[in-house]
Amino acid sequence: MRYVIIGGGAAAVSCIDGIRSRDQEGSITVISKEAHPAYFRPLISYYLEGKSKKDNIYCRRESFYQDHHVKTVLGEAVTIDTNDKIVALNNGEMIPYDKLCVCSGSSPFVPPMAGLESVEKKFTFLTIDDAFAIEQAVDENSRVLIVGAGLIGLKCAEGLRDRVGSVTVCDLAPRVLSSILDDDCASIVQKHLEGCGITFSLSNTAERFEGNLALMKDGSVIDFDVLVLALGVRANIGFFKDTGGACNRAILVNNSMETSVEGIYAAGDCVEQEDITFGAKRVMALLPNANIGGYTAGVNMAGGEQLFDNALPMNSIGFWGLHMMTAGTYANDGSAEMIEEKGEDSVKRFFIRDNKLIGFIIIGDVKSAGIYTNLIRTRADLSDIDLGLLMKKATLLPFGEIYRRKTLGGVV
């Protein structure tokens, strides 16, 4: 059996694990456009900050590919011939497959911006090579402007703060982390980041660049030395769409991680799958989903039977000692009950529908919050649970013995 994986990130190495759990003999070829072993993208800000060395951000030990008898090919997939089962690369190489997994990830989204070509030092922040390039471009006096106050932009700001003279972050949204936090929660985070030396210009963005000047929407001008564009990402799916395979914003997969094209699977940031808290397919470009999805795809490619039928969006982040964790869906249409415990610099919010936890936001003490995530994944019934106690402390004690034993792996 010839297994081919397009992409070299977390989903890809998990796919290798899944394949080798069932098939020790089949050939595995990984096609990657990055000349690095698989690494944890969320850790590149810690490399930039100086908290982590390059070798510490890799997903697997140095000998992983050799140990698993994996051939790696540097290149970019441009077409898939589904009739003859061949992947064509941008360097002209043709790679045949029996089973294929697309783990092609995503790329930075940079919209047309007037005068952007006049900016000499401009970067995105998604790969380790981006971090290397930014590292070389800045010094202790650099004034950095980051366009985008989402996860990518703020982690870049954290990585750069102590390396440069100043960091300013702008965003058209009225709050930081607007895709995962509401106004109250975002204000806690923003206040903390401002206290750590980050300057914000929200409900505002650069409308035009003139060299090192950003002419802002509100008429102000920001002078900078280095520009980082952190406006989001788009799934790398063009070569798959050309096969006629089903896509929306990303590749549509079922709970076995199969695409609509026979013999082709997909996992990671390039897929849309069912969100159990939302009731529809959507992109959930998060590391845990990439790991589980990649492994599931690998098992099934090798003839096994495994499902990933409890995917949900979740984020675990920290900025200079302030930790937060979010998961699931925060219904704001009145269909869910919200219960809250709030302090001056902390908040814990549960969103409950039909006696089931469908989402939460925690800022502050996130210890053992994985228990809450498990409650969402297992669709646990909260009917007879003291929610006040559960909110005060992440514990399974409010649940019955049978549920605790089952959840913790004991014999029921």
Helices and strands as residue ranges (DSSP letters): E 2-6, H 10-20, E 27-32, G 41-43, H 44-49, G 54-57, H 64-67, E 70-74, E 77-81, E 86-89, E 94-96, E 99-102, E 106-108, G 116-118, E 122-124, H 128-137, E 143-147, H 151-160, G 161-163, E 166-171, H 183-195, E 198-202, E 206-210, E 213-216, E 221-223, E 226-229, E 233-235, H 238-241, E 251-252, E 264-266, E 271-275, E 280-283, H 287-301, E 314-319, E 322-328, E 337-342, E 347-353, E 356-363, H 370-377, H 387-392, H 401-407
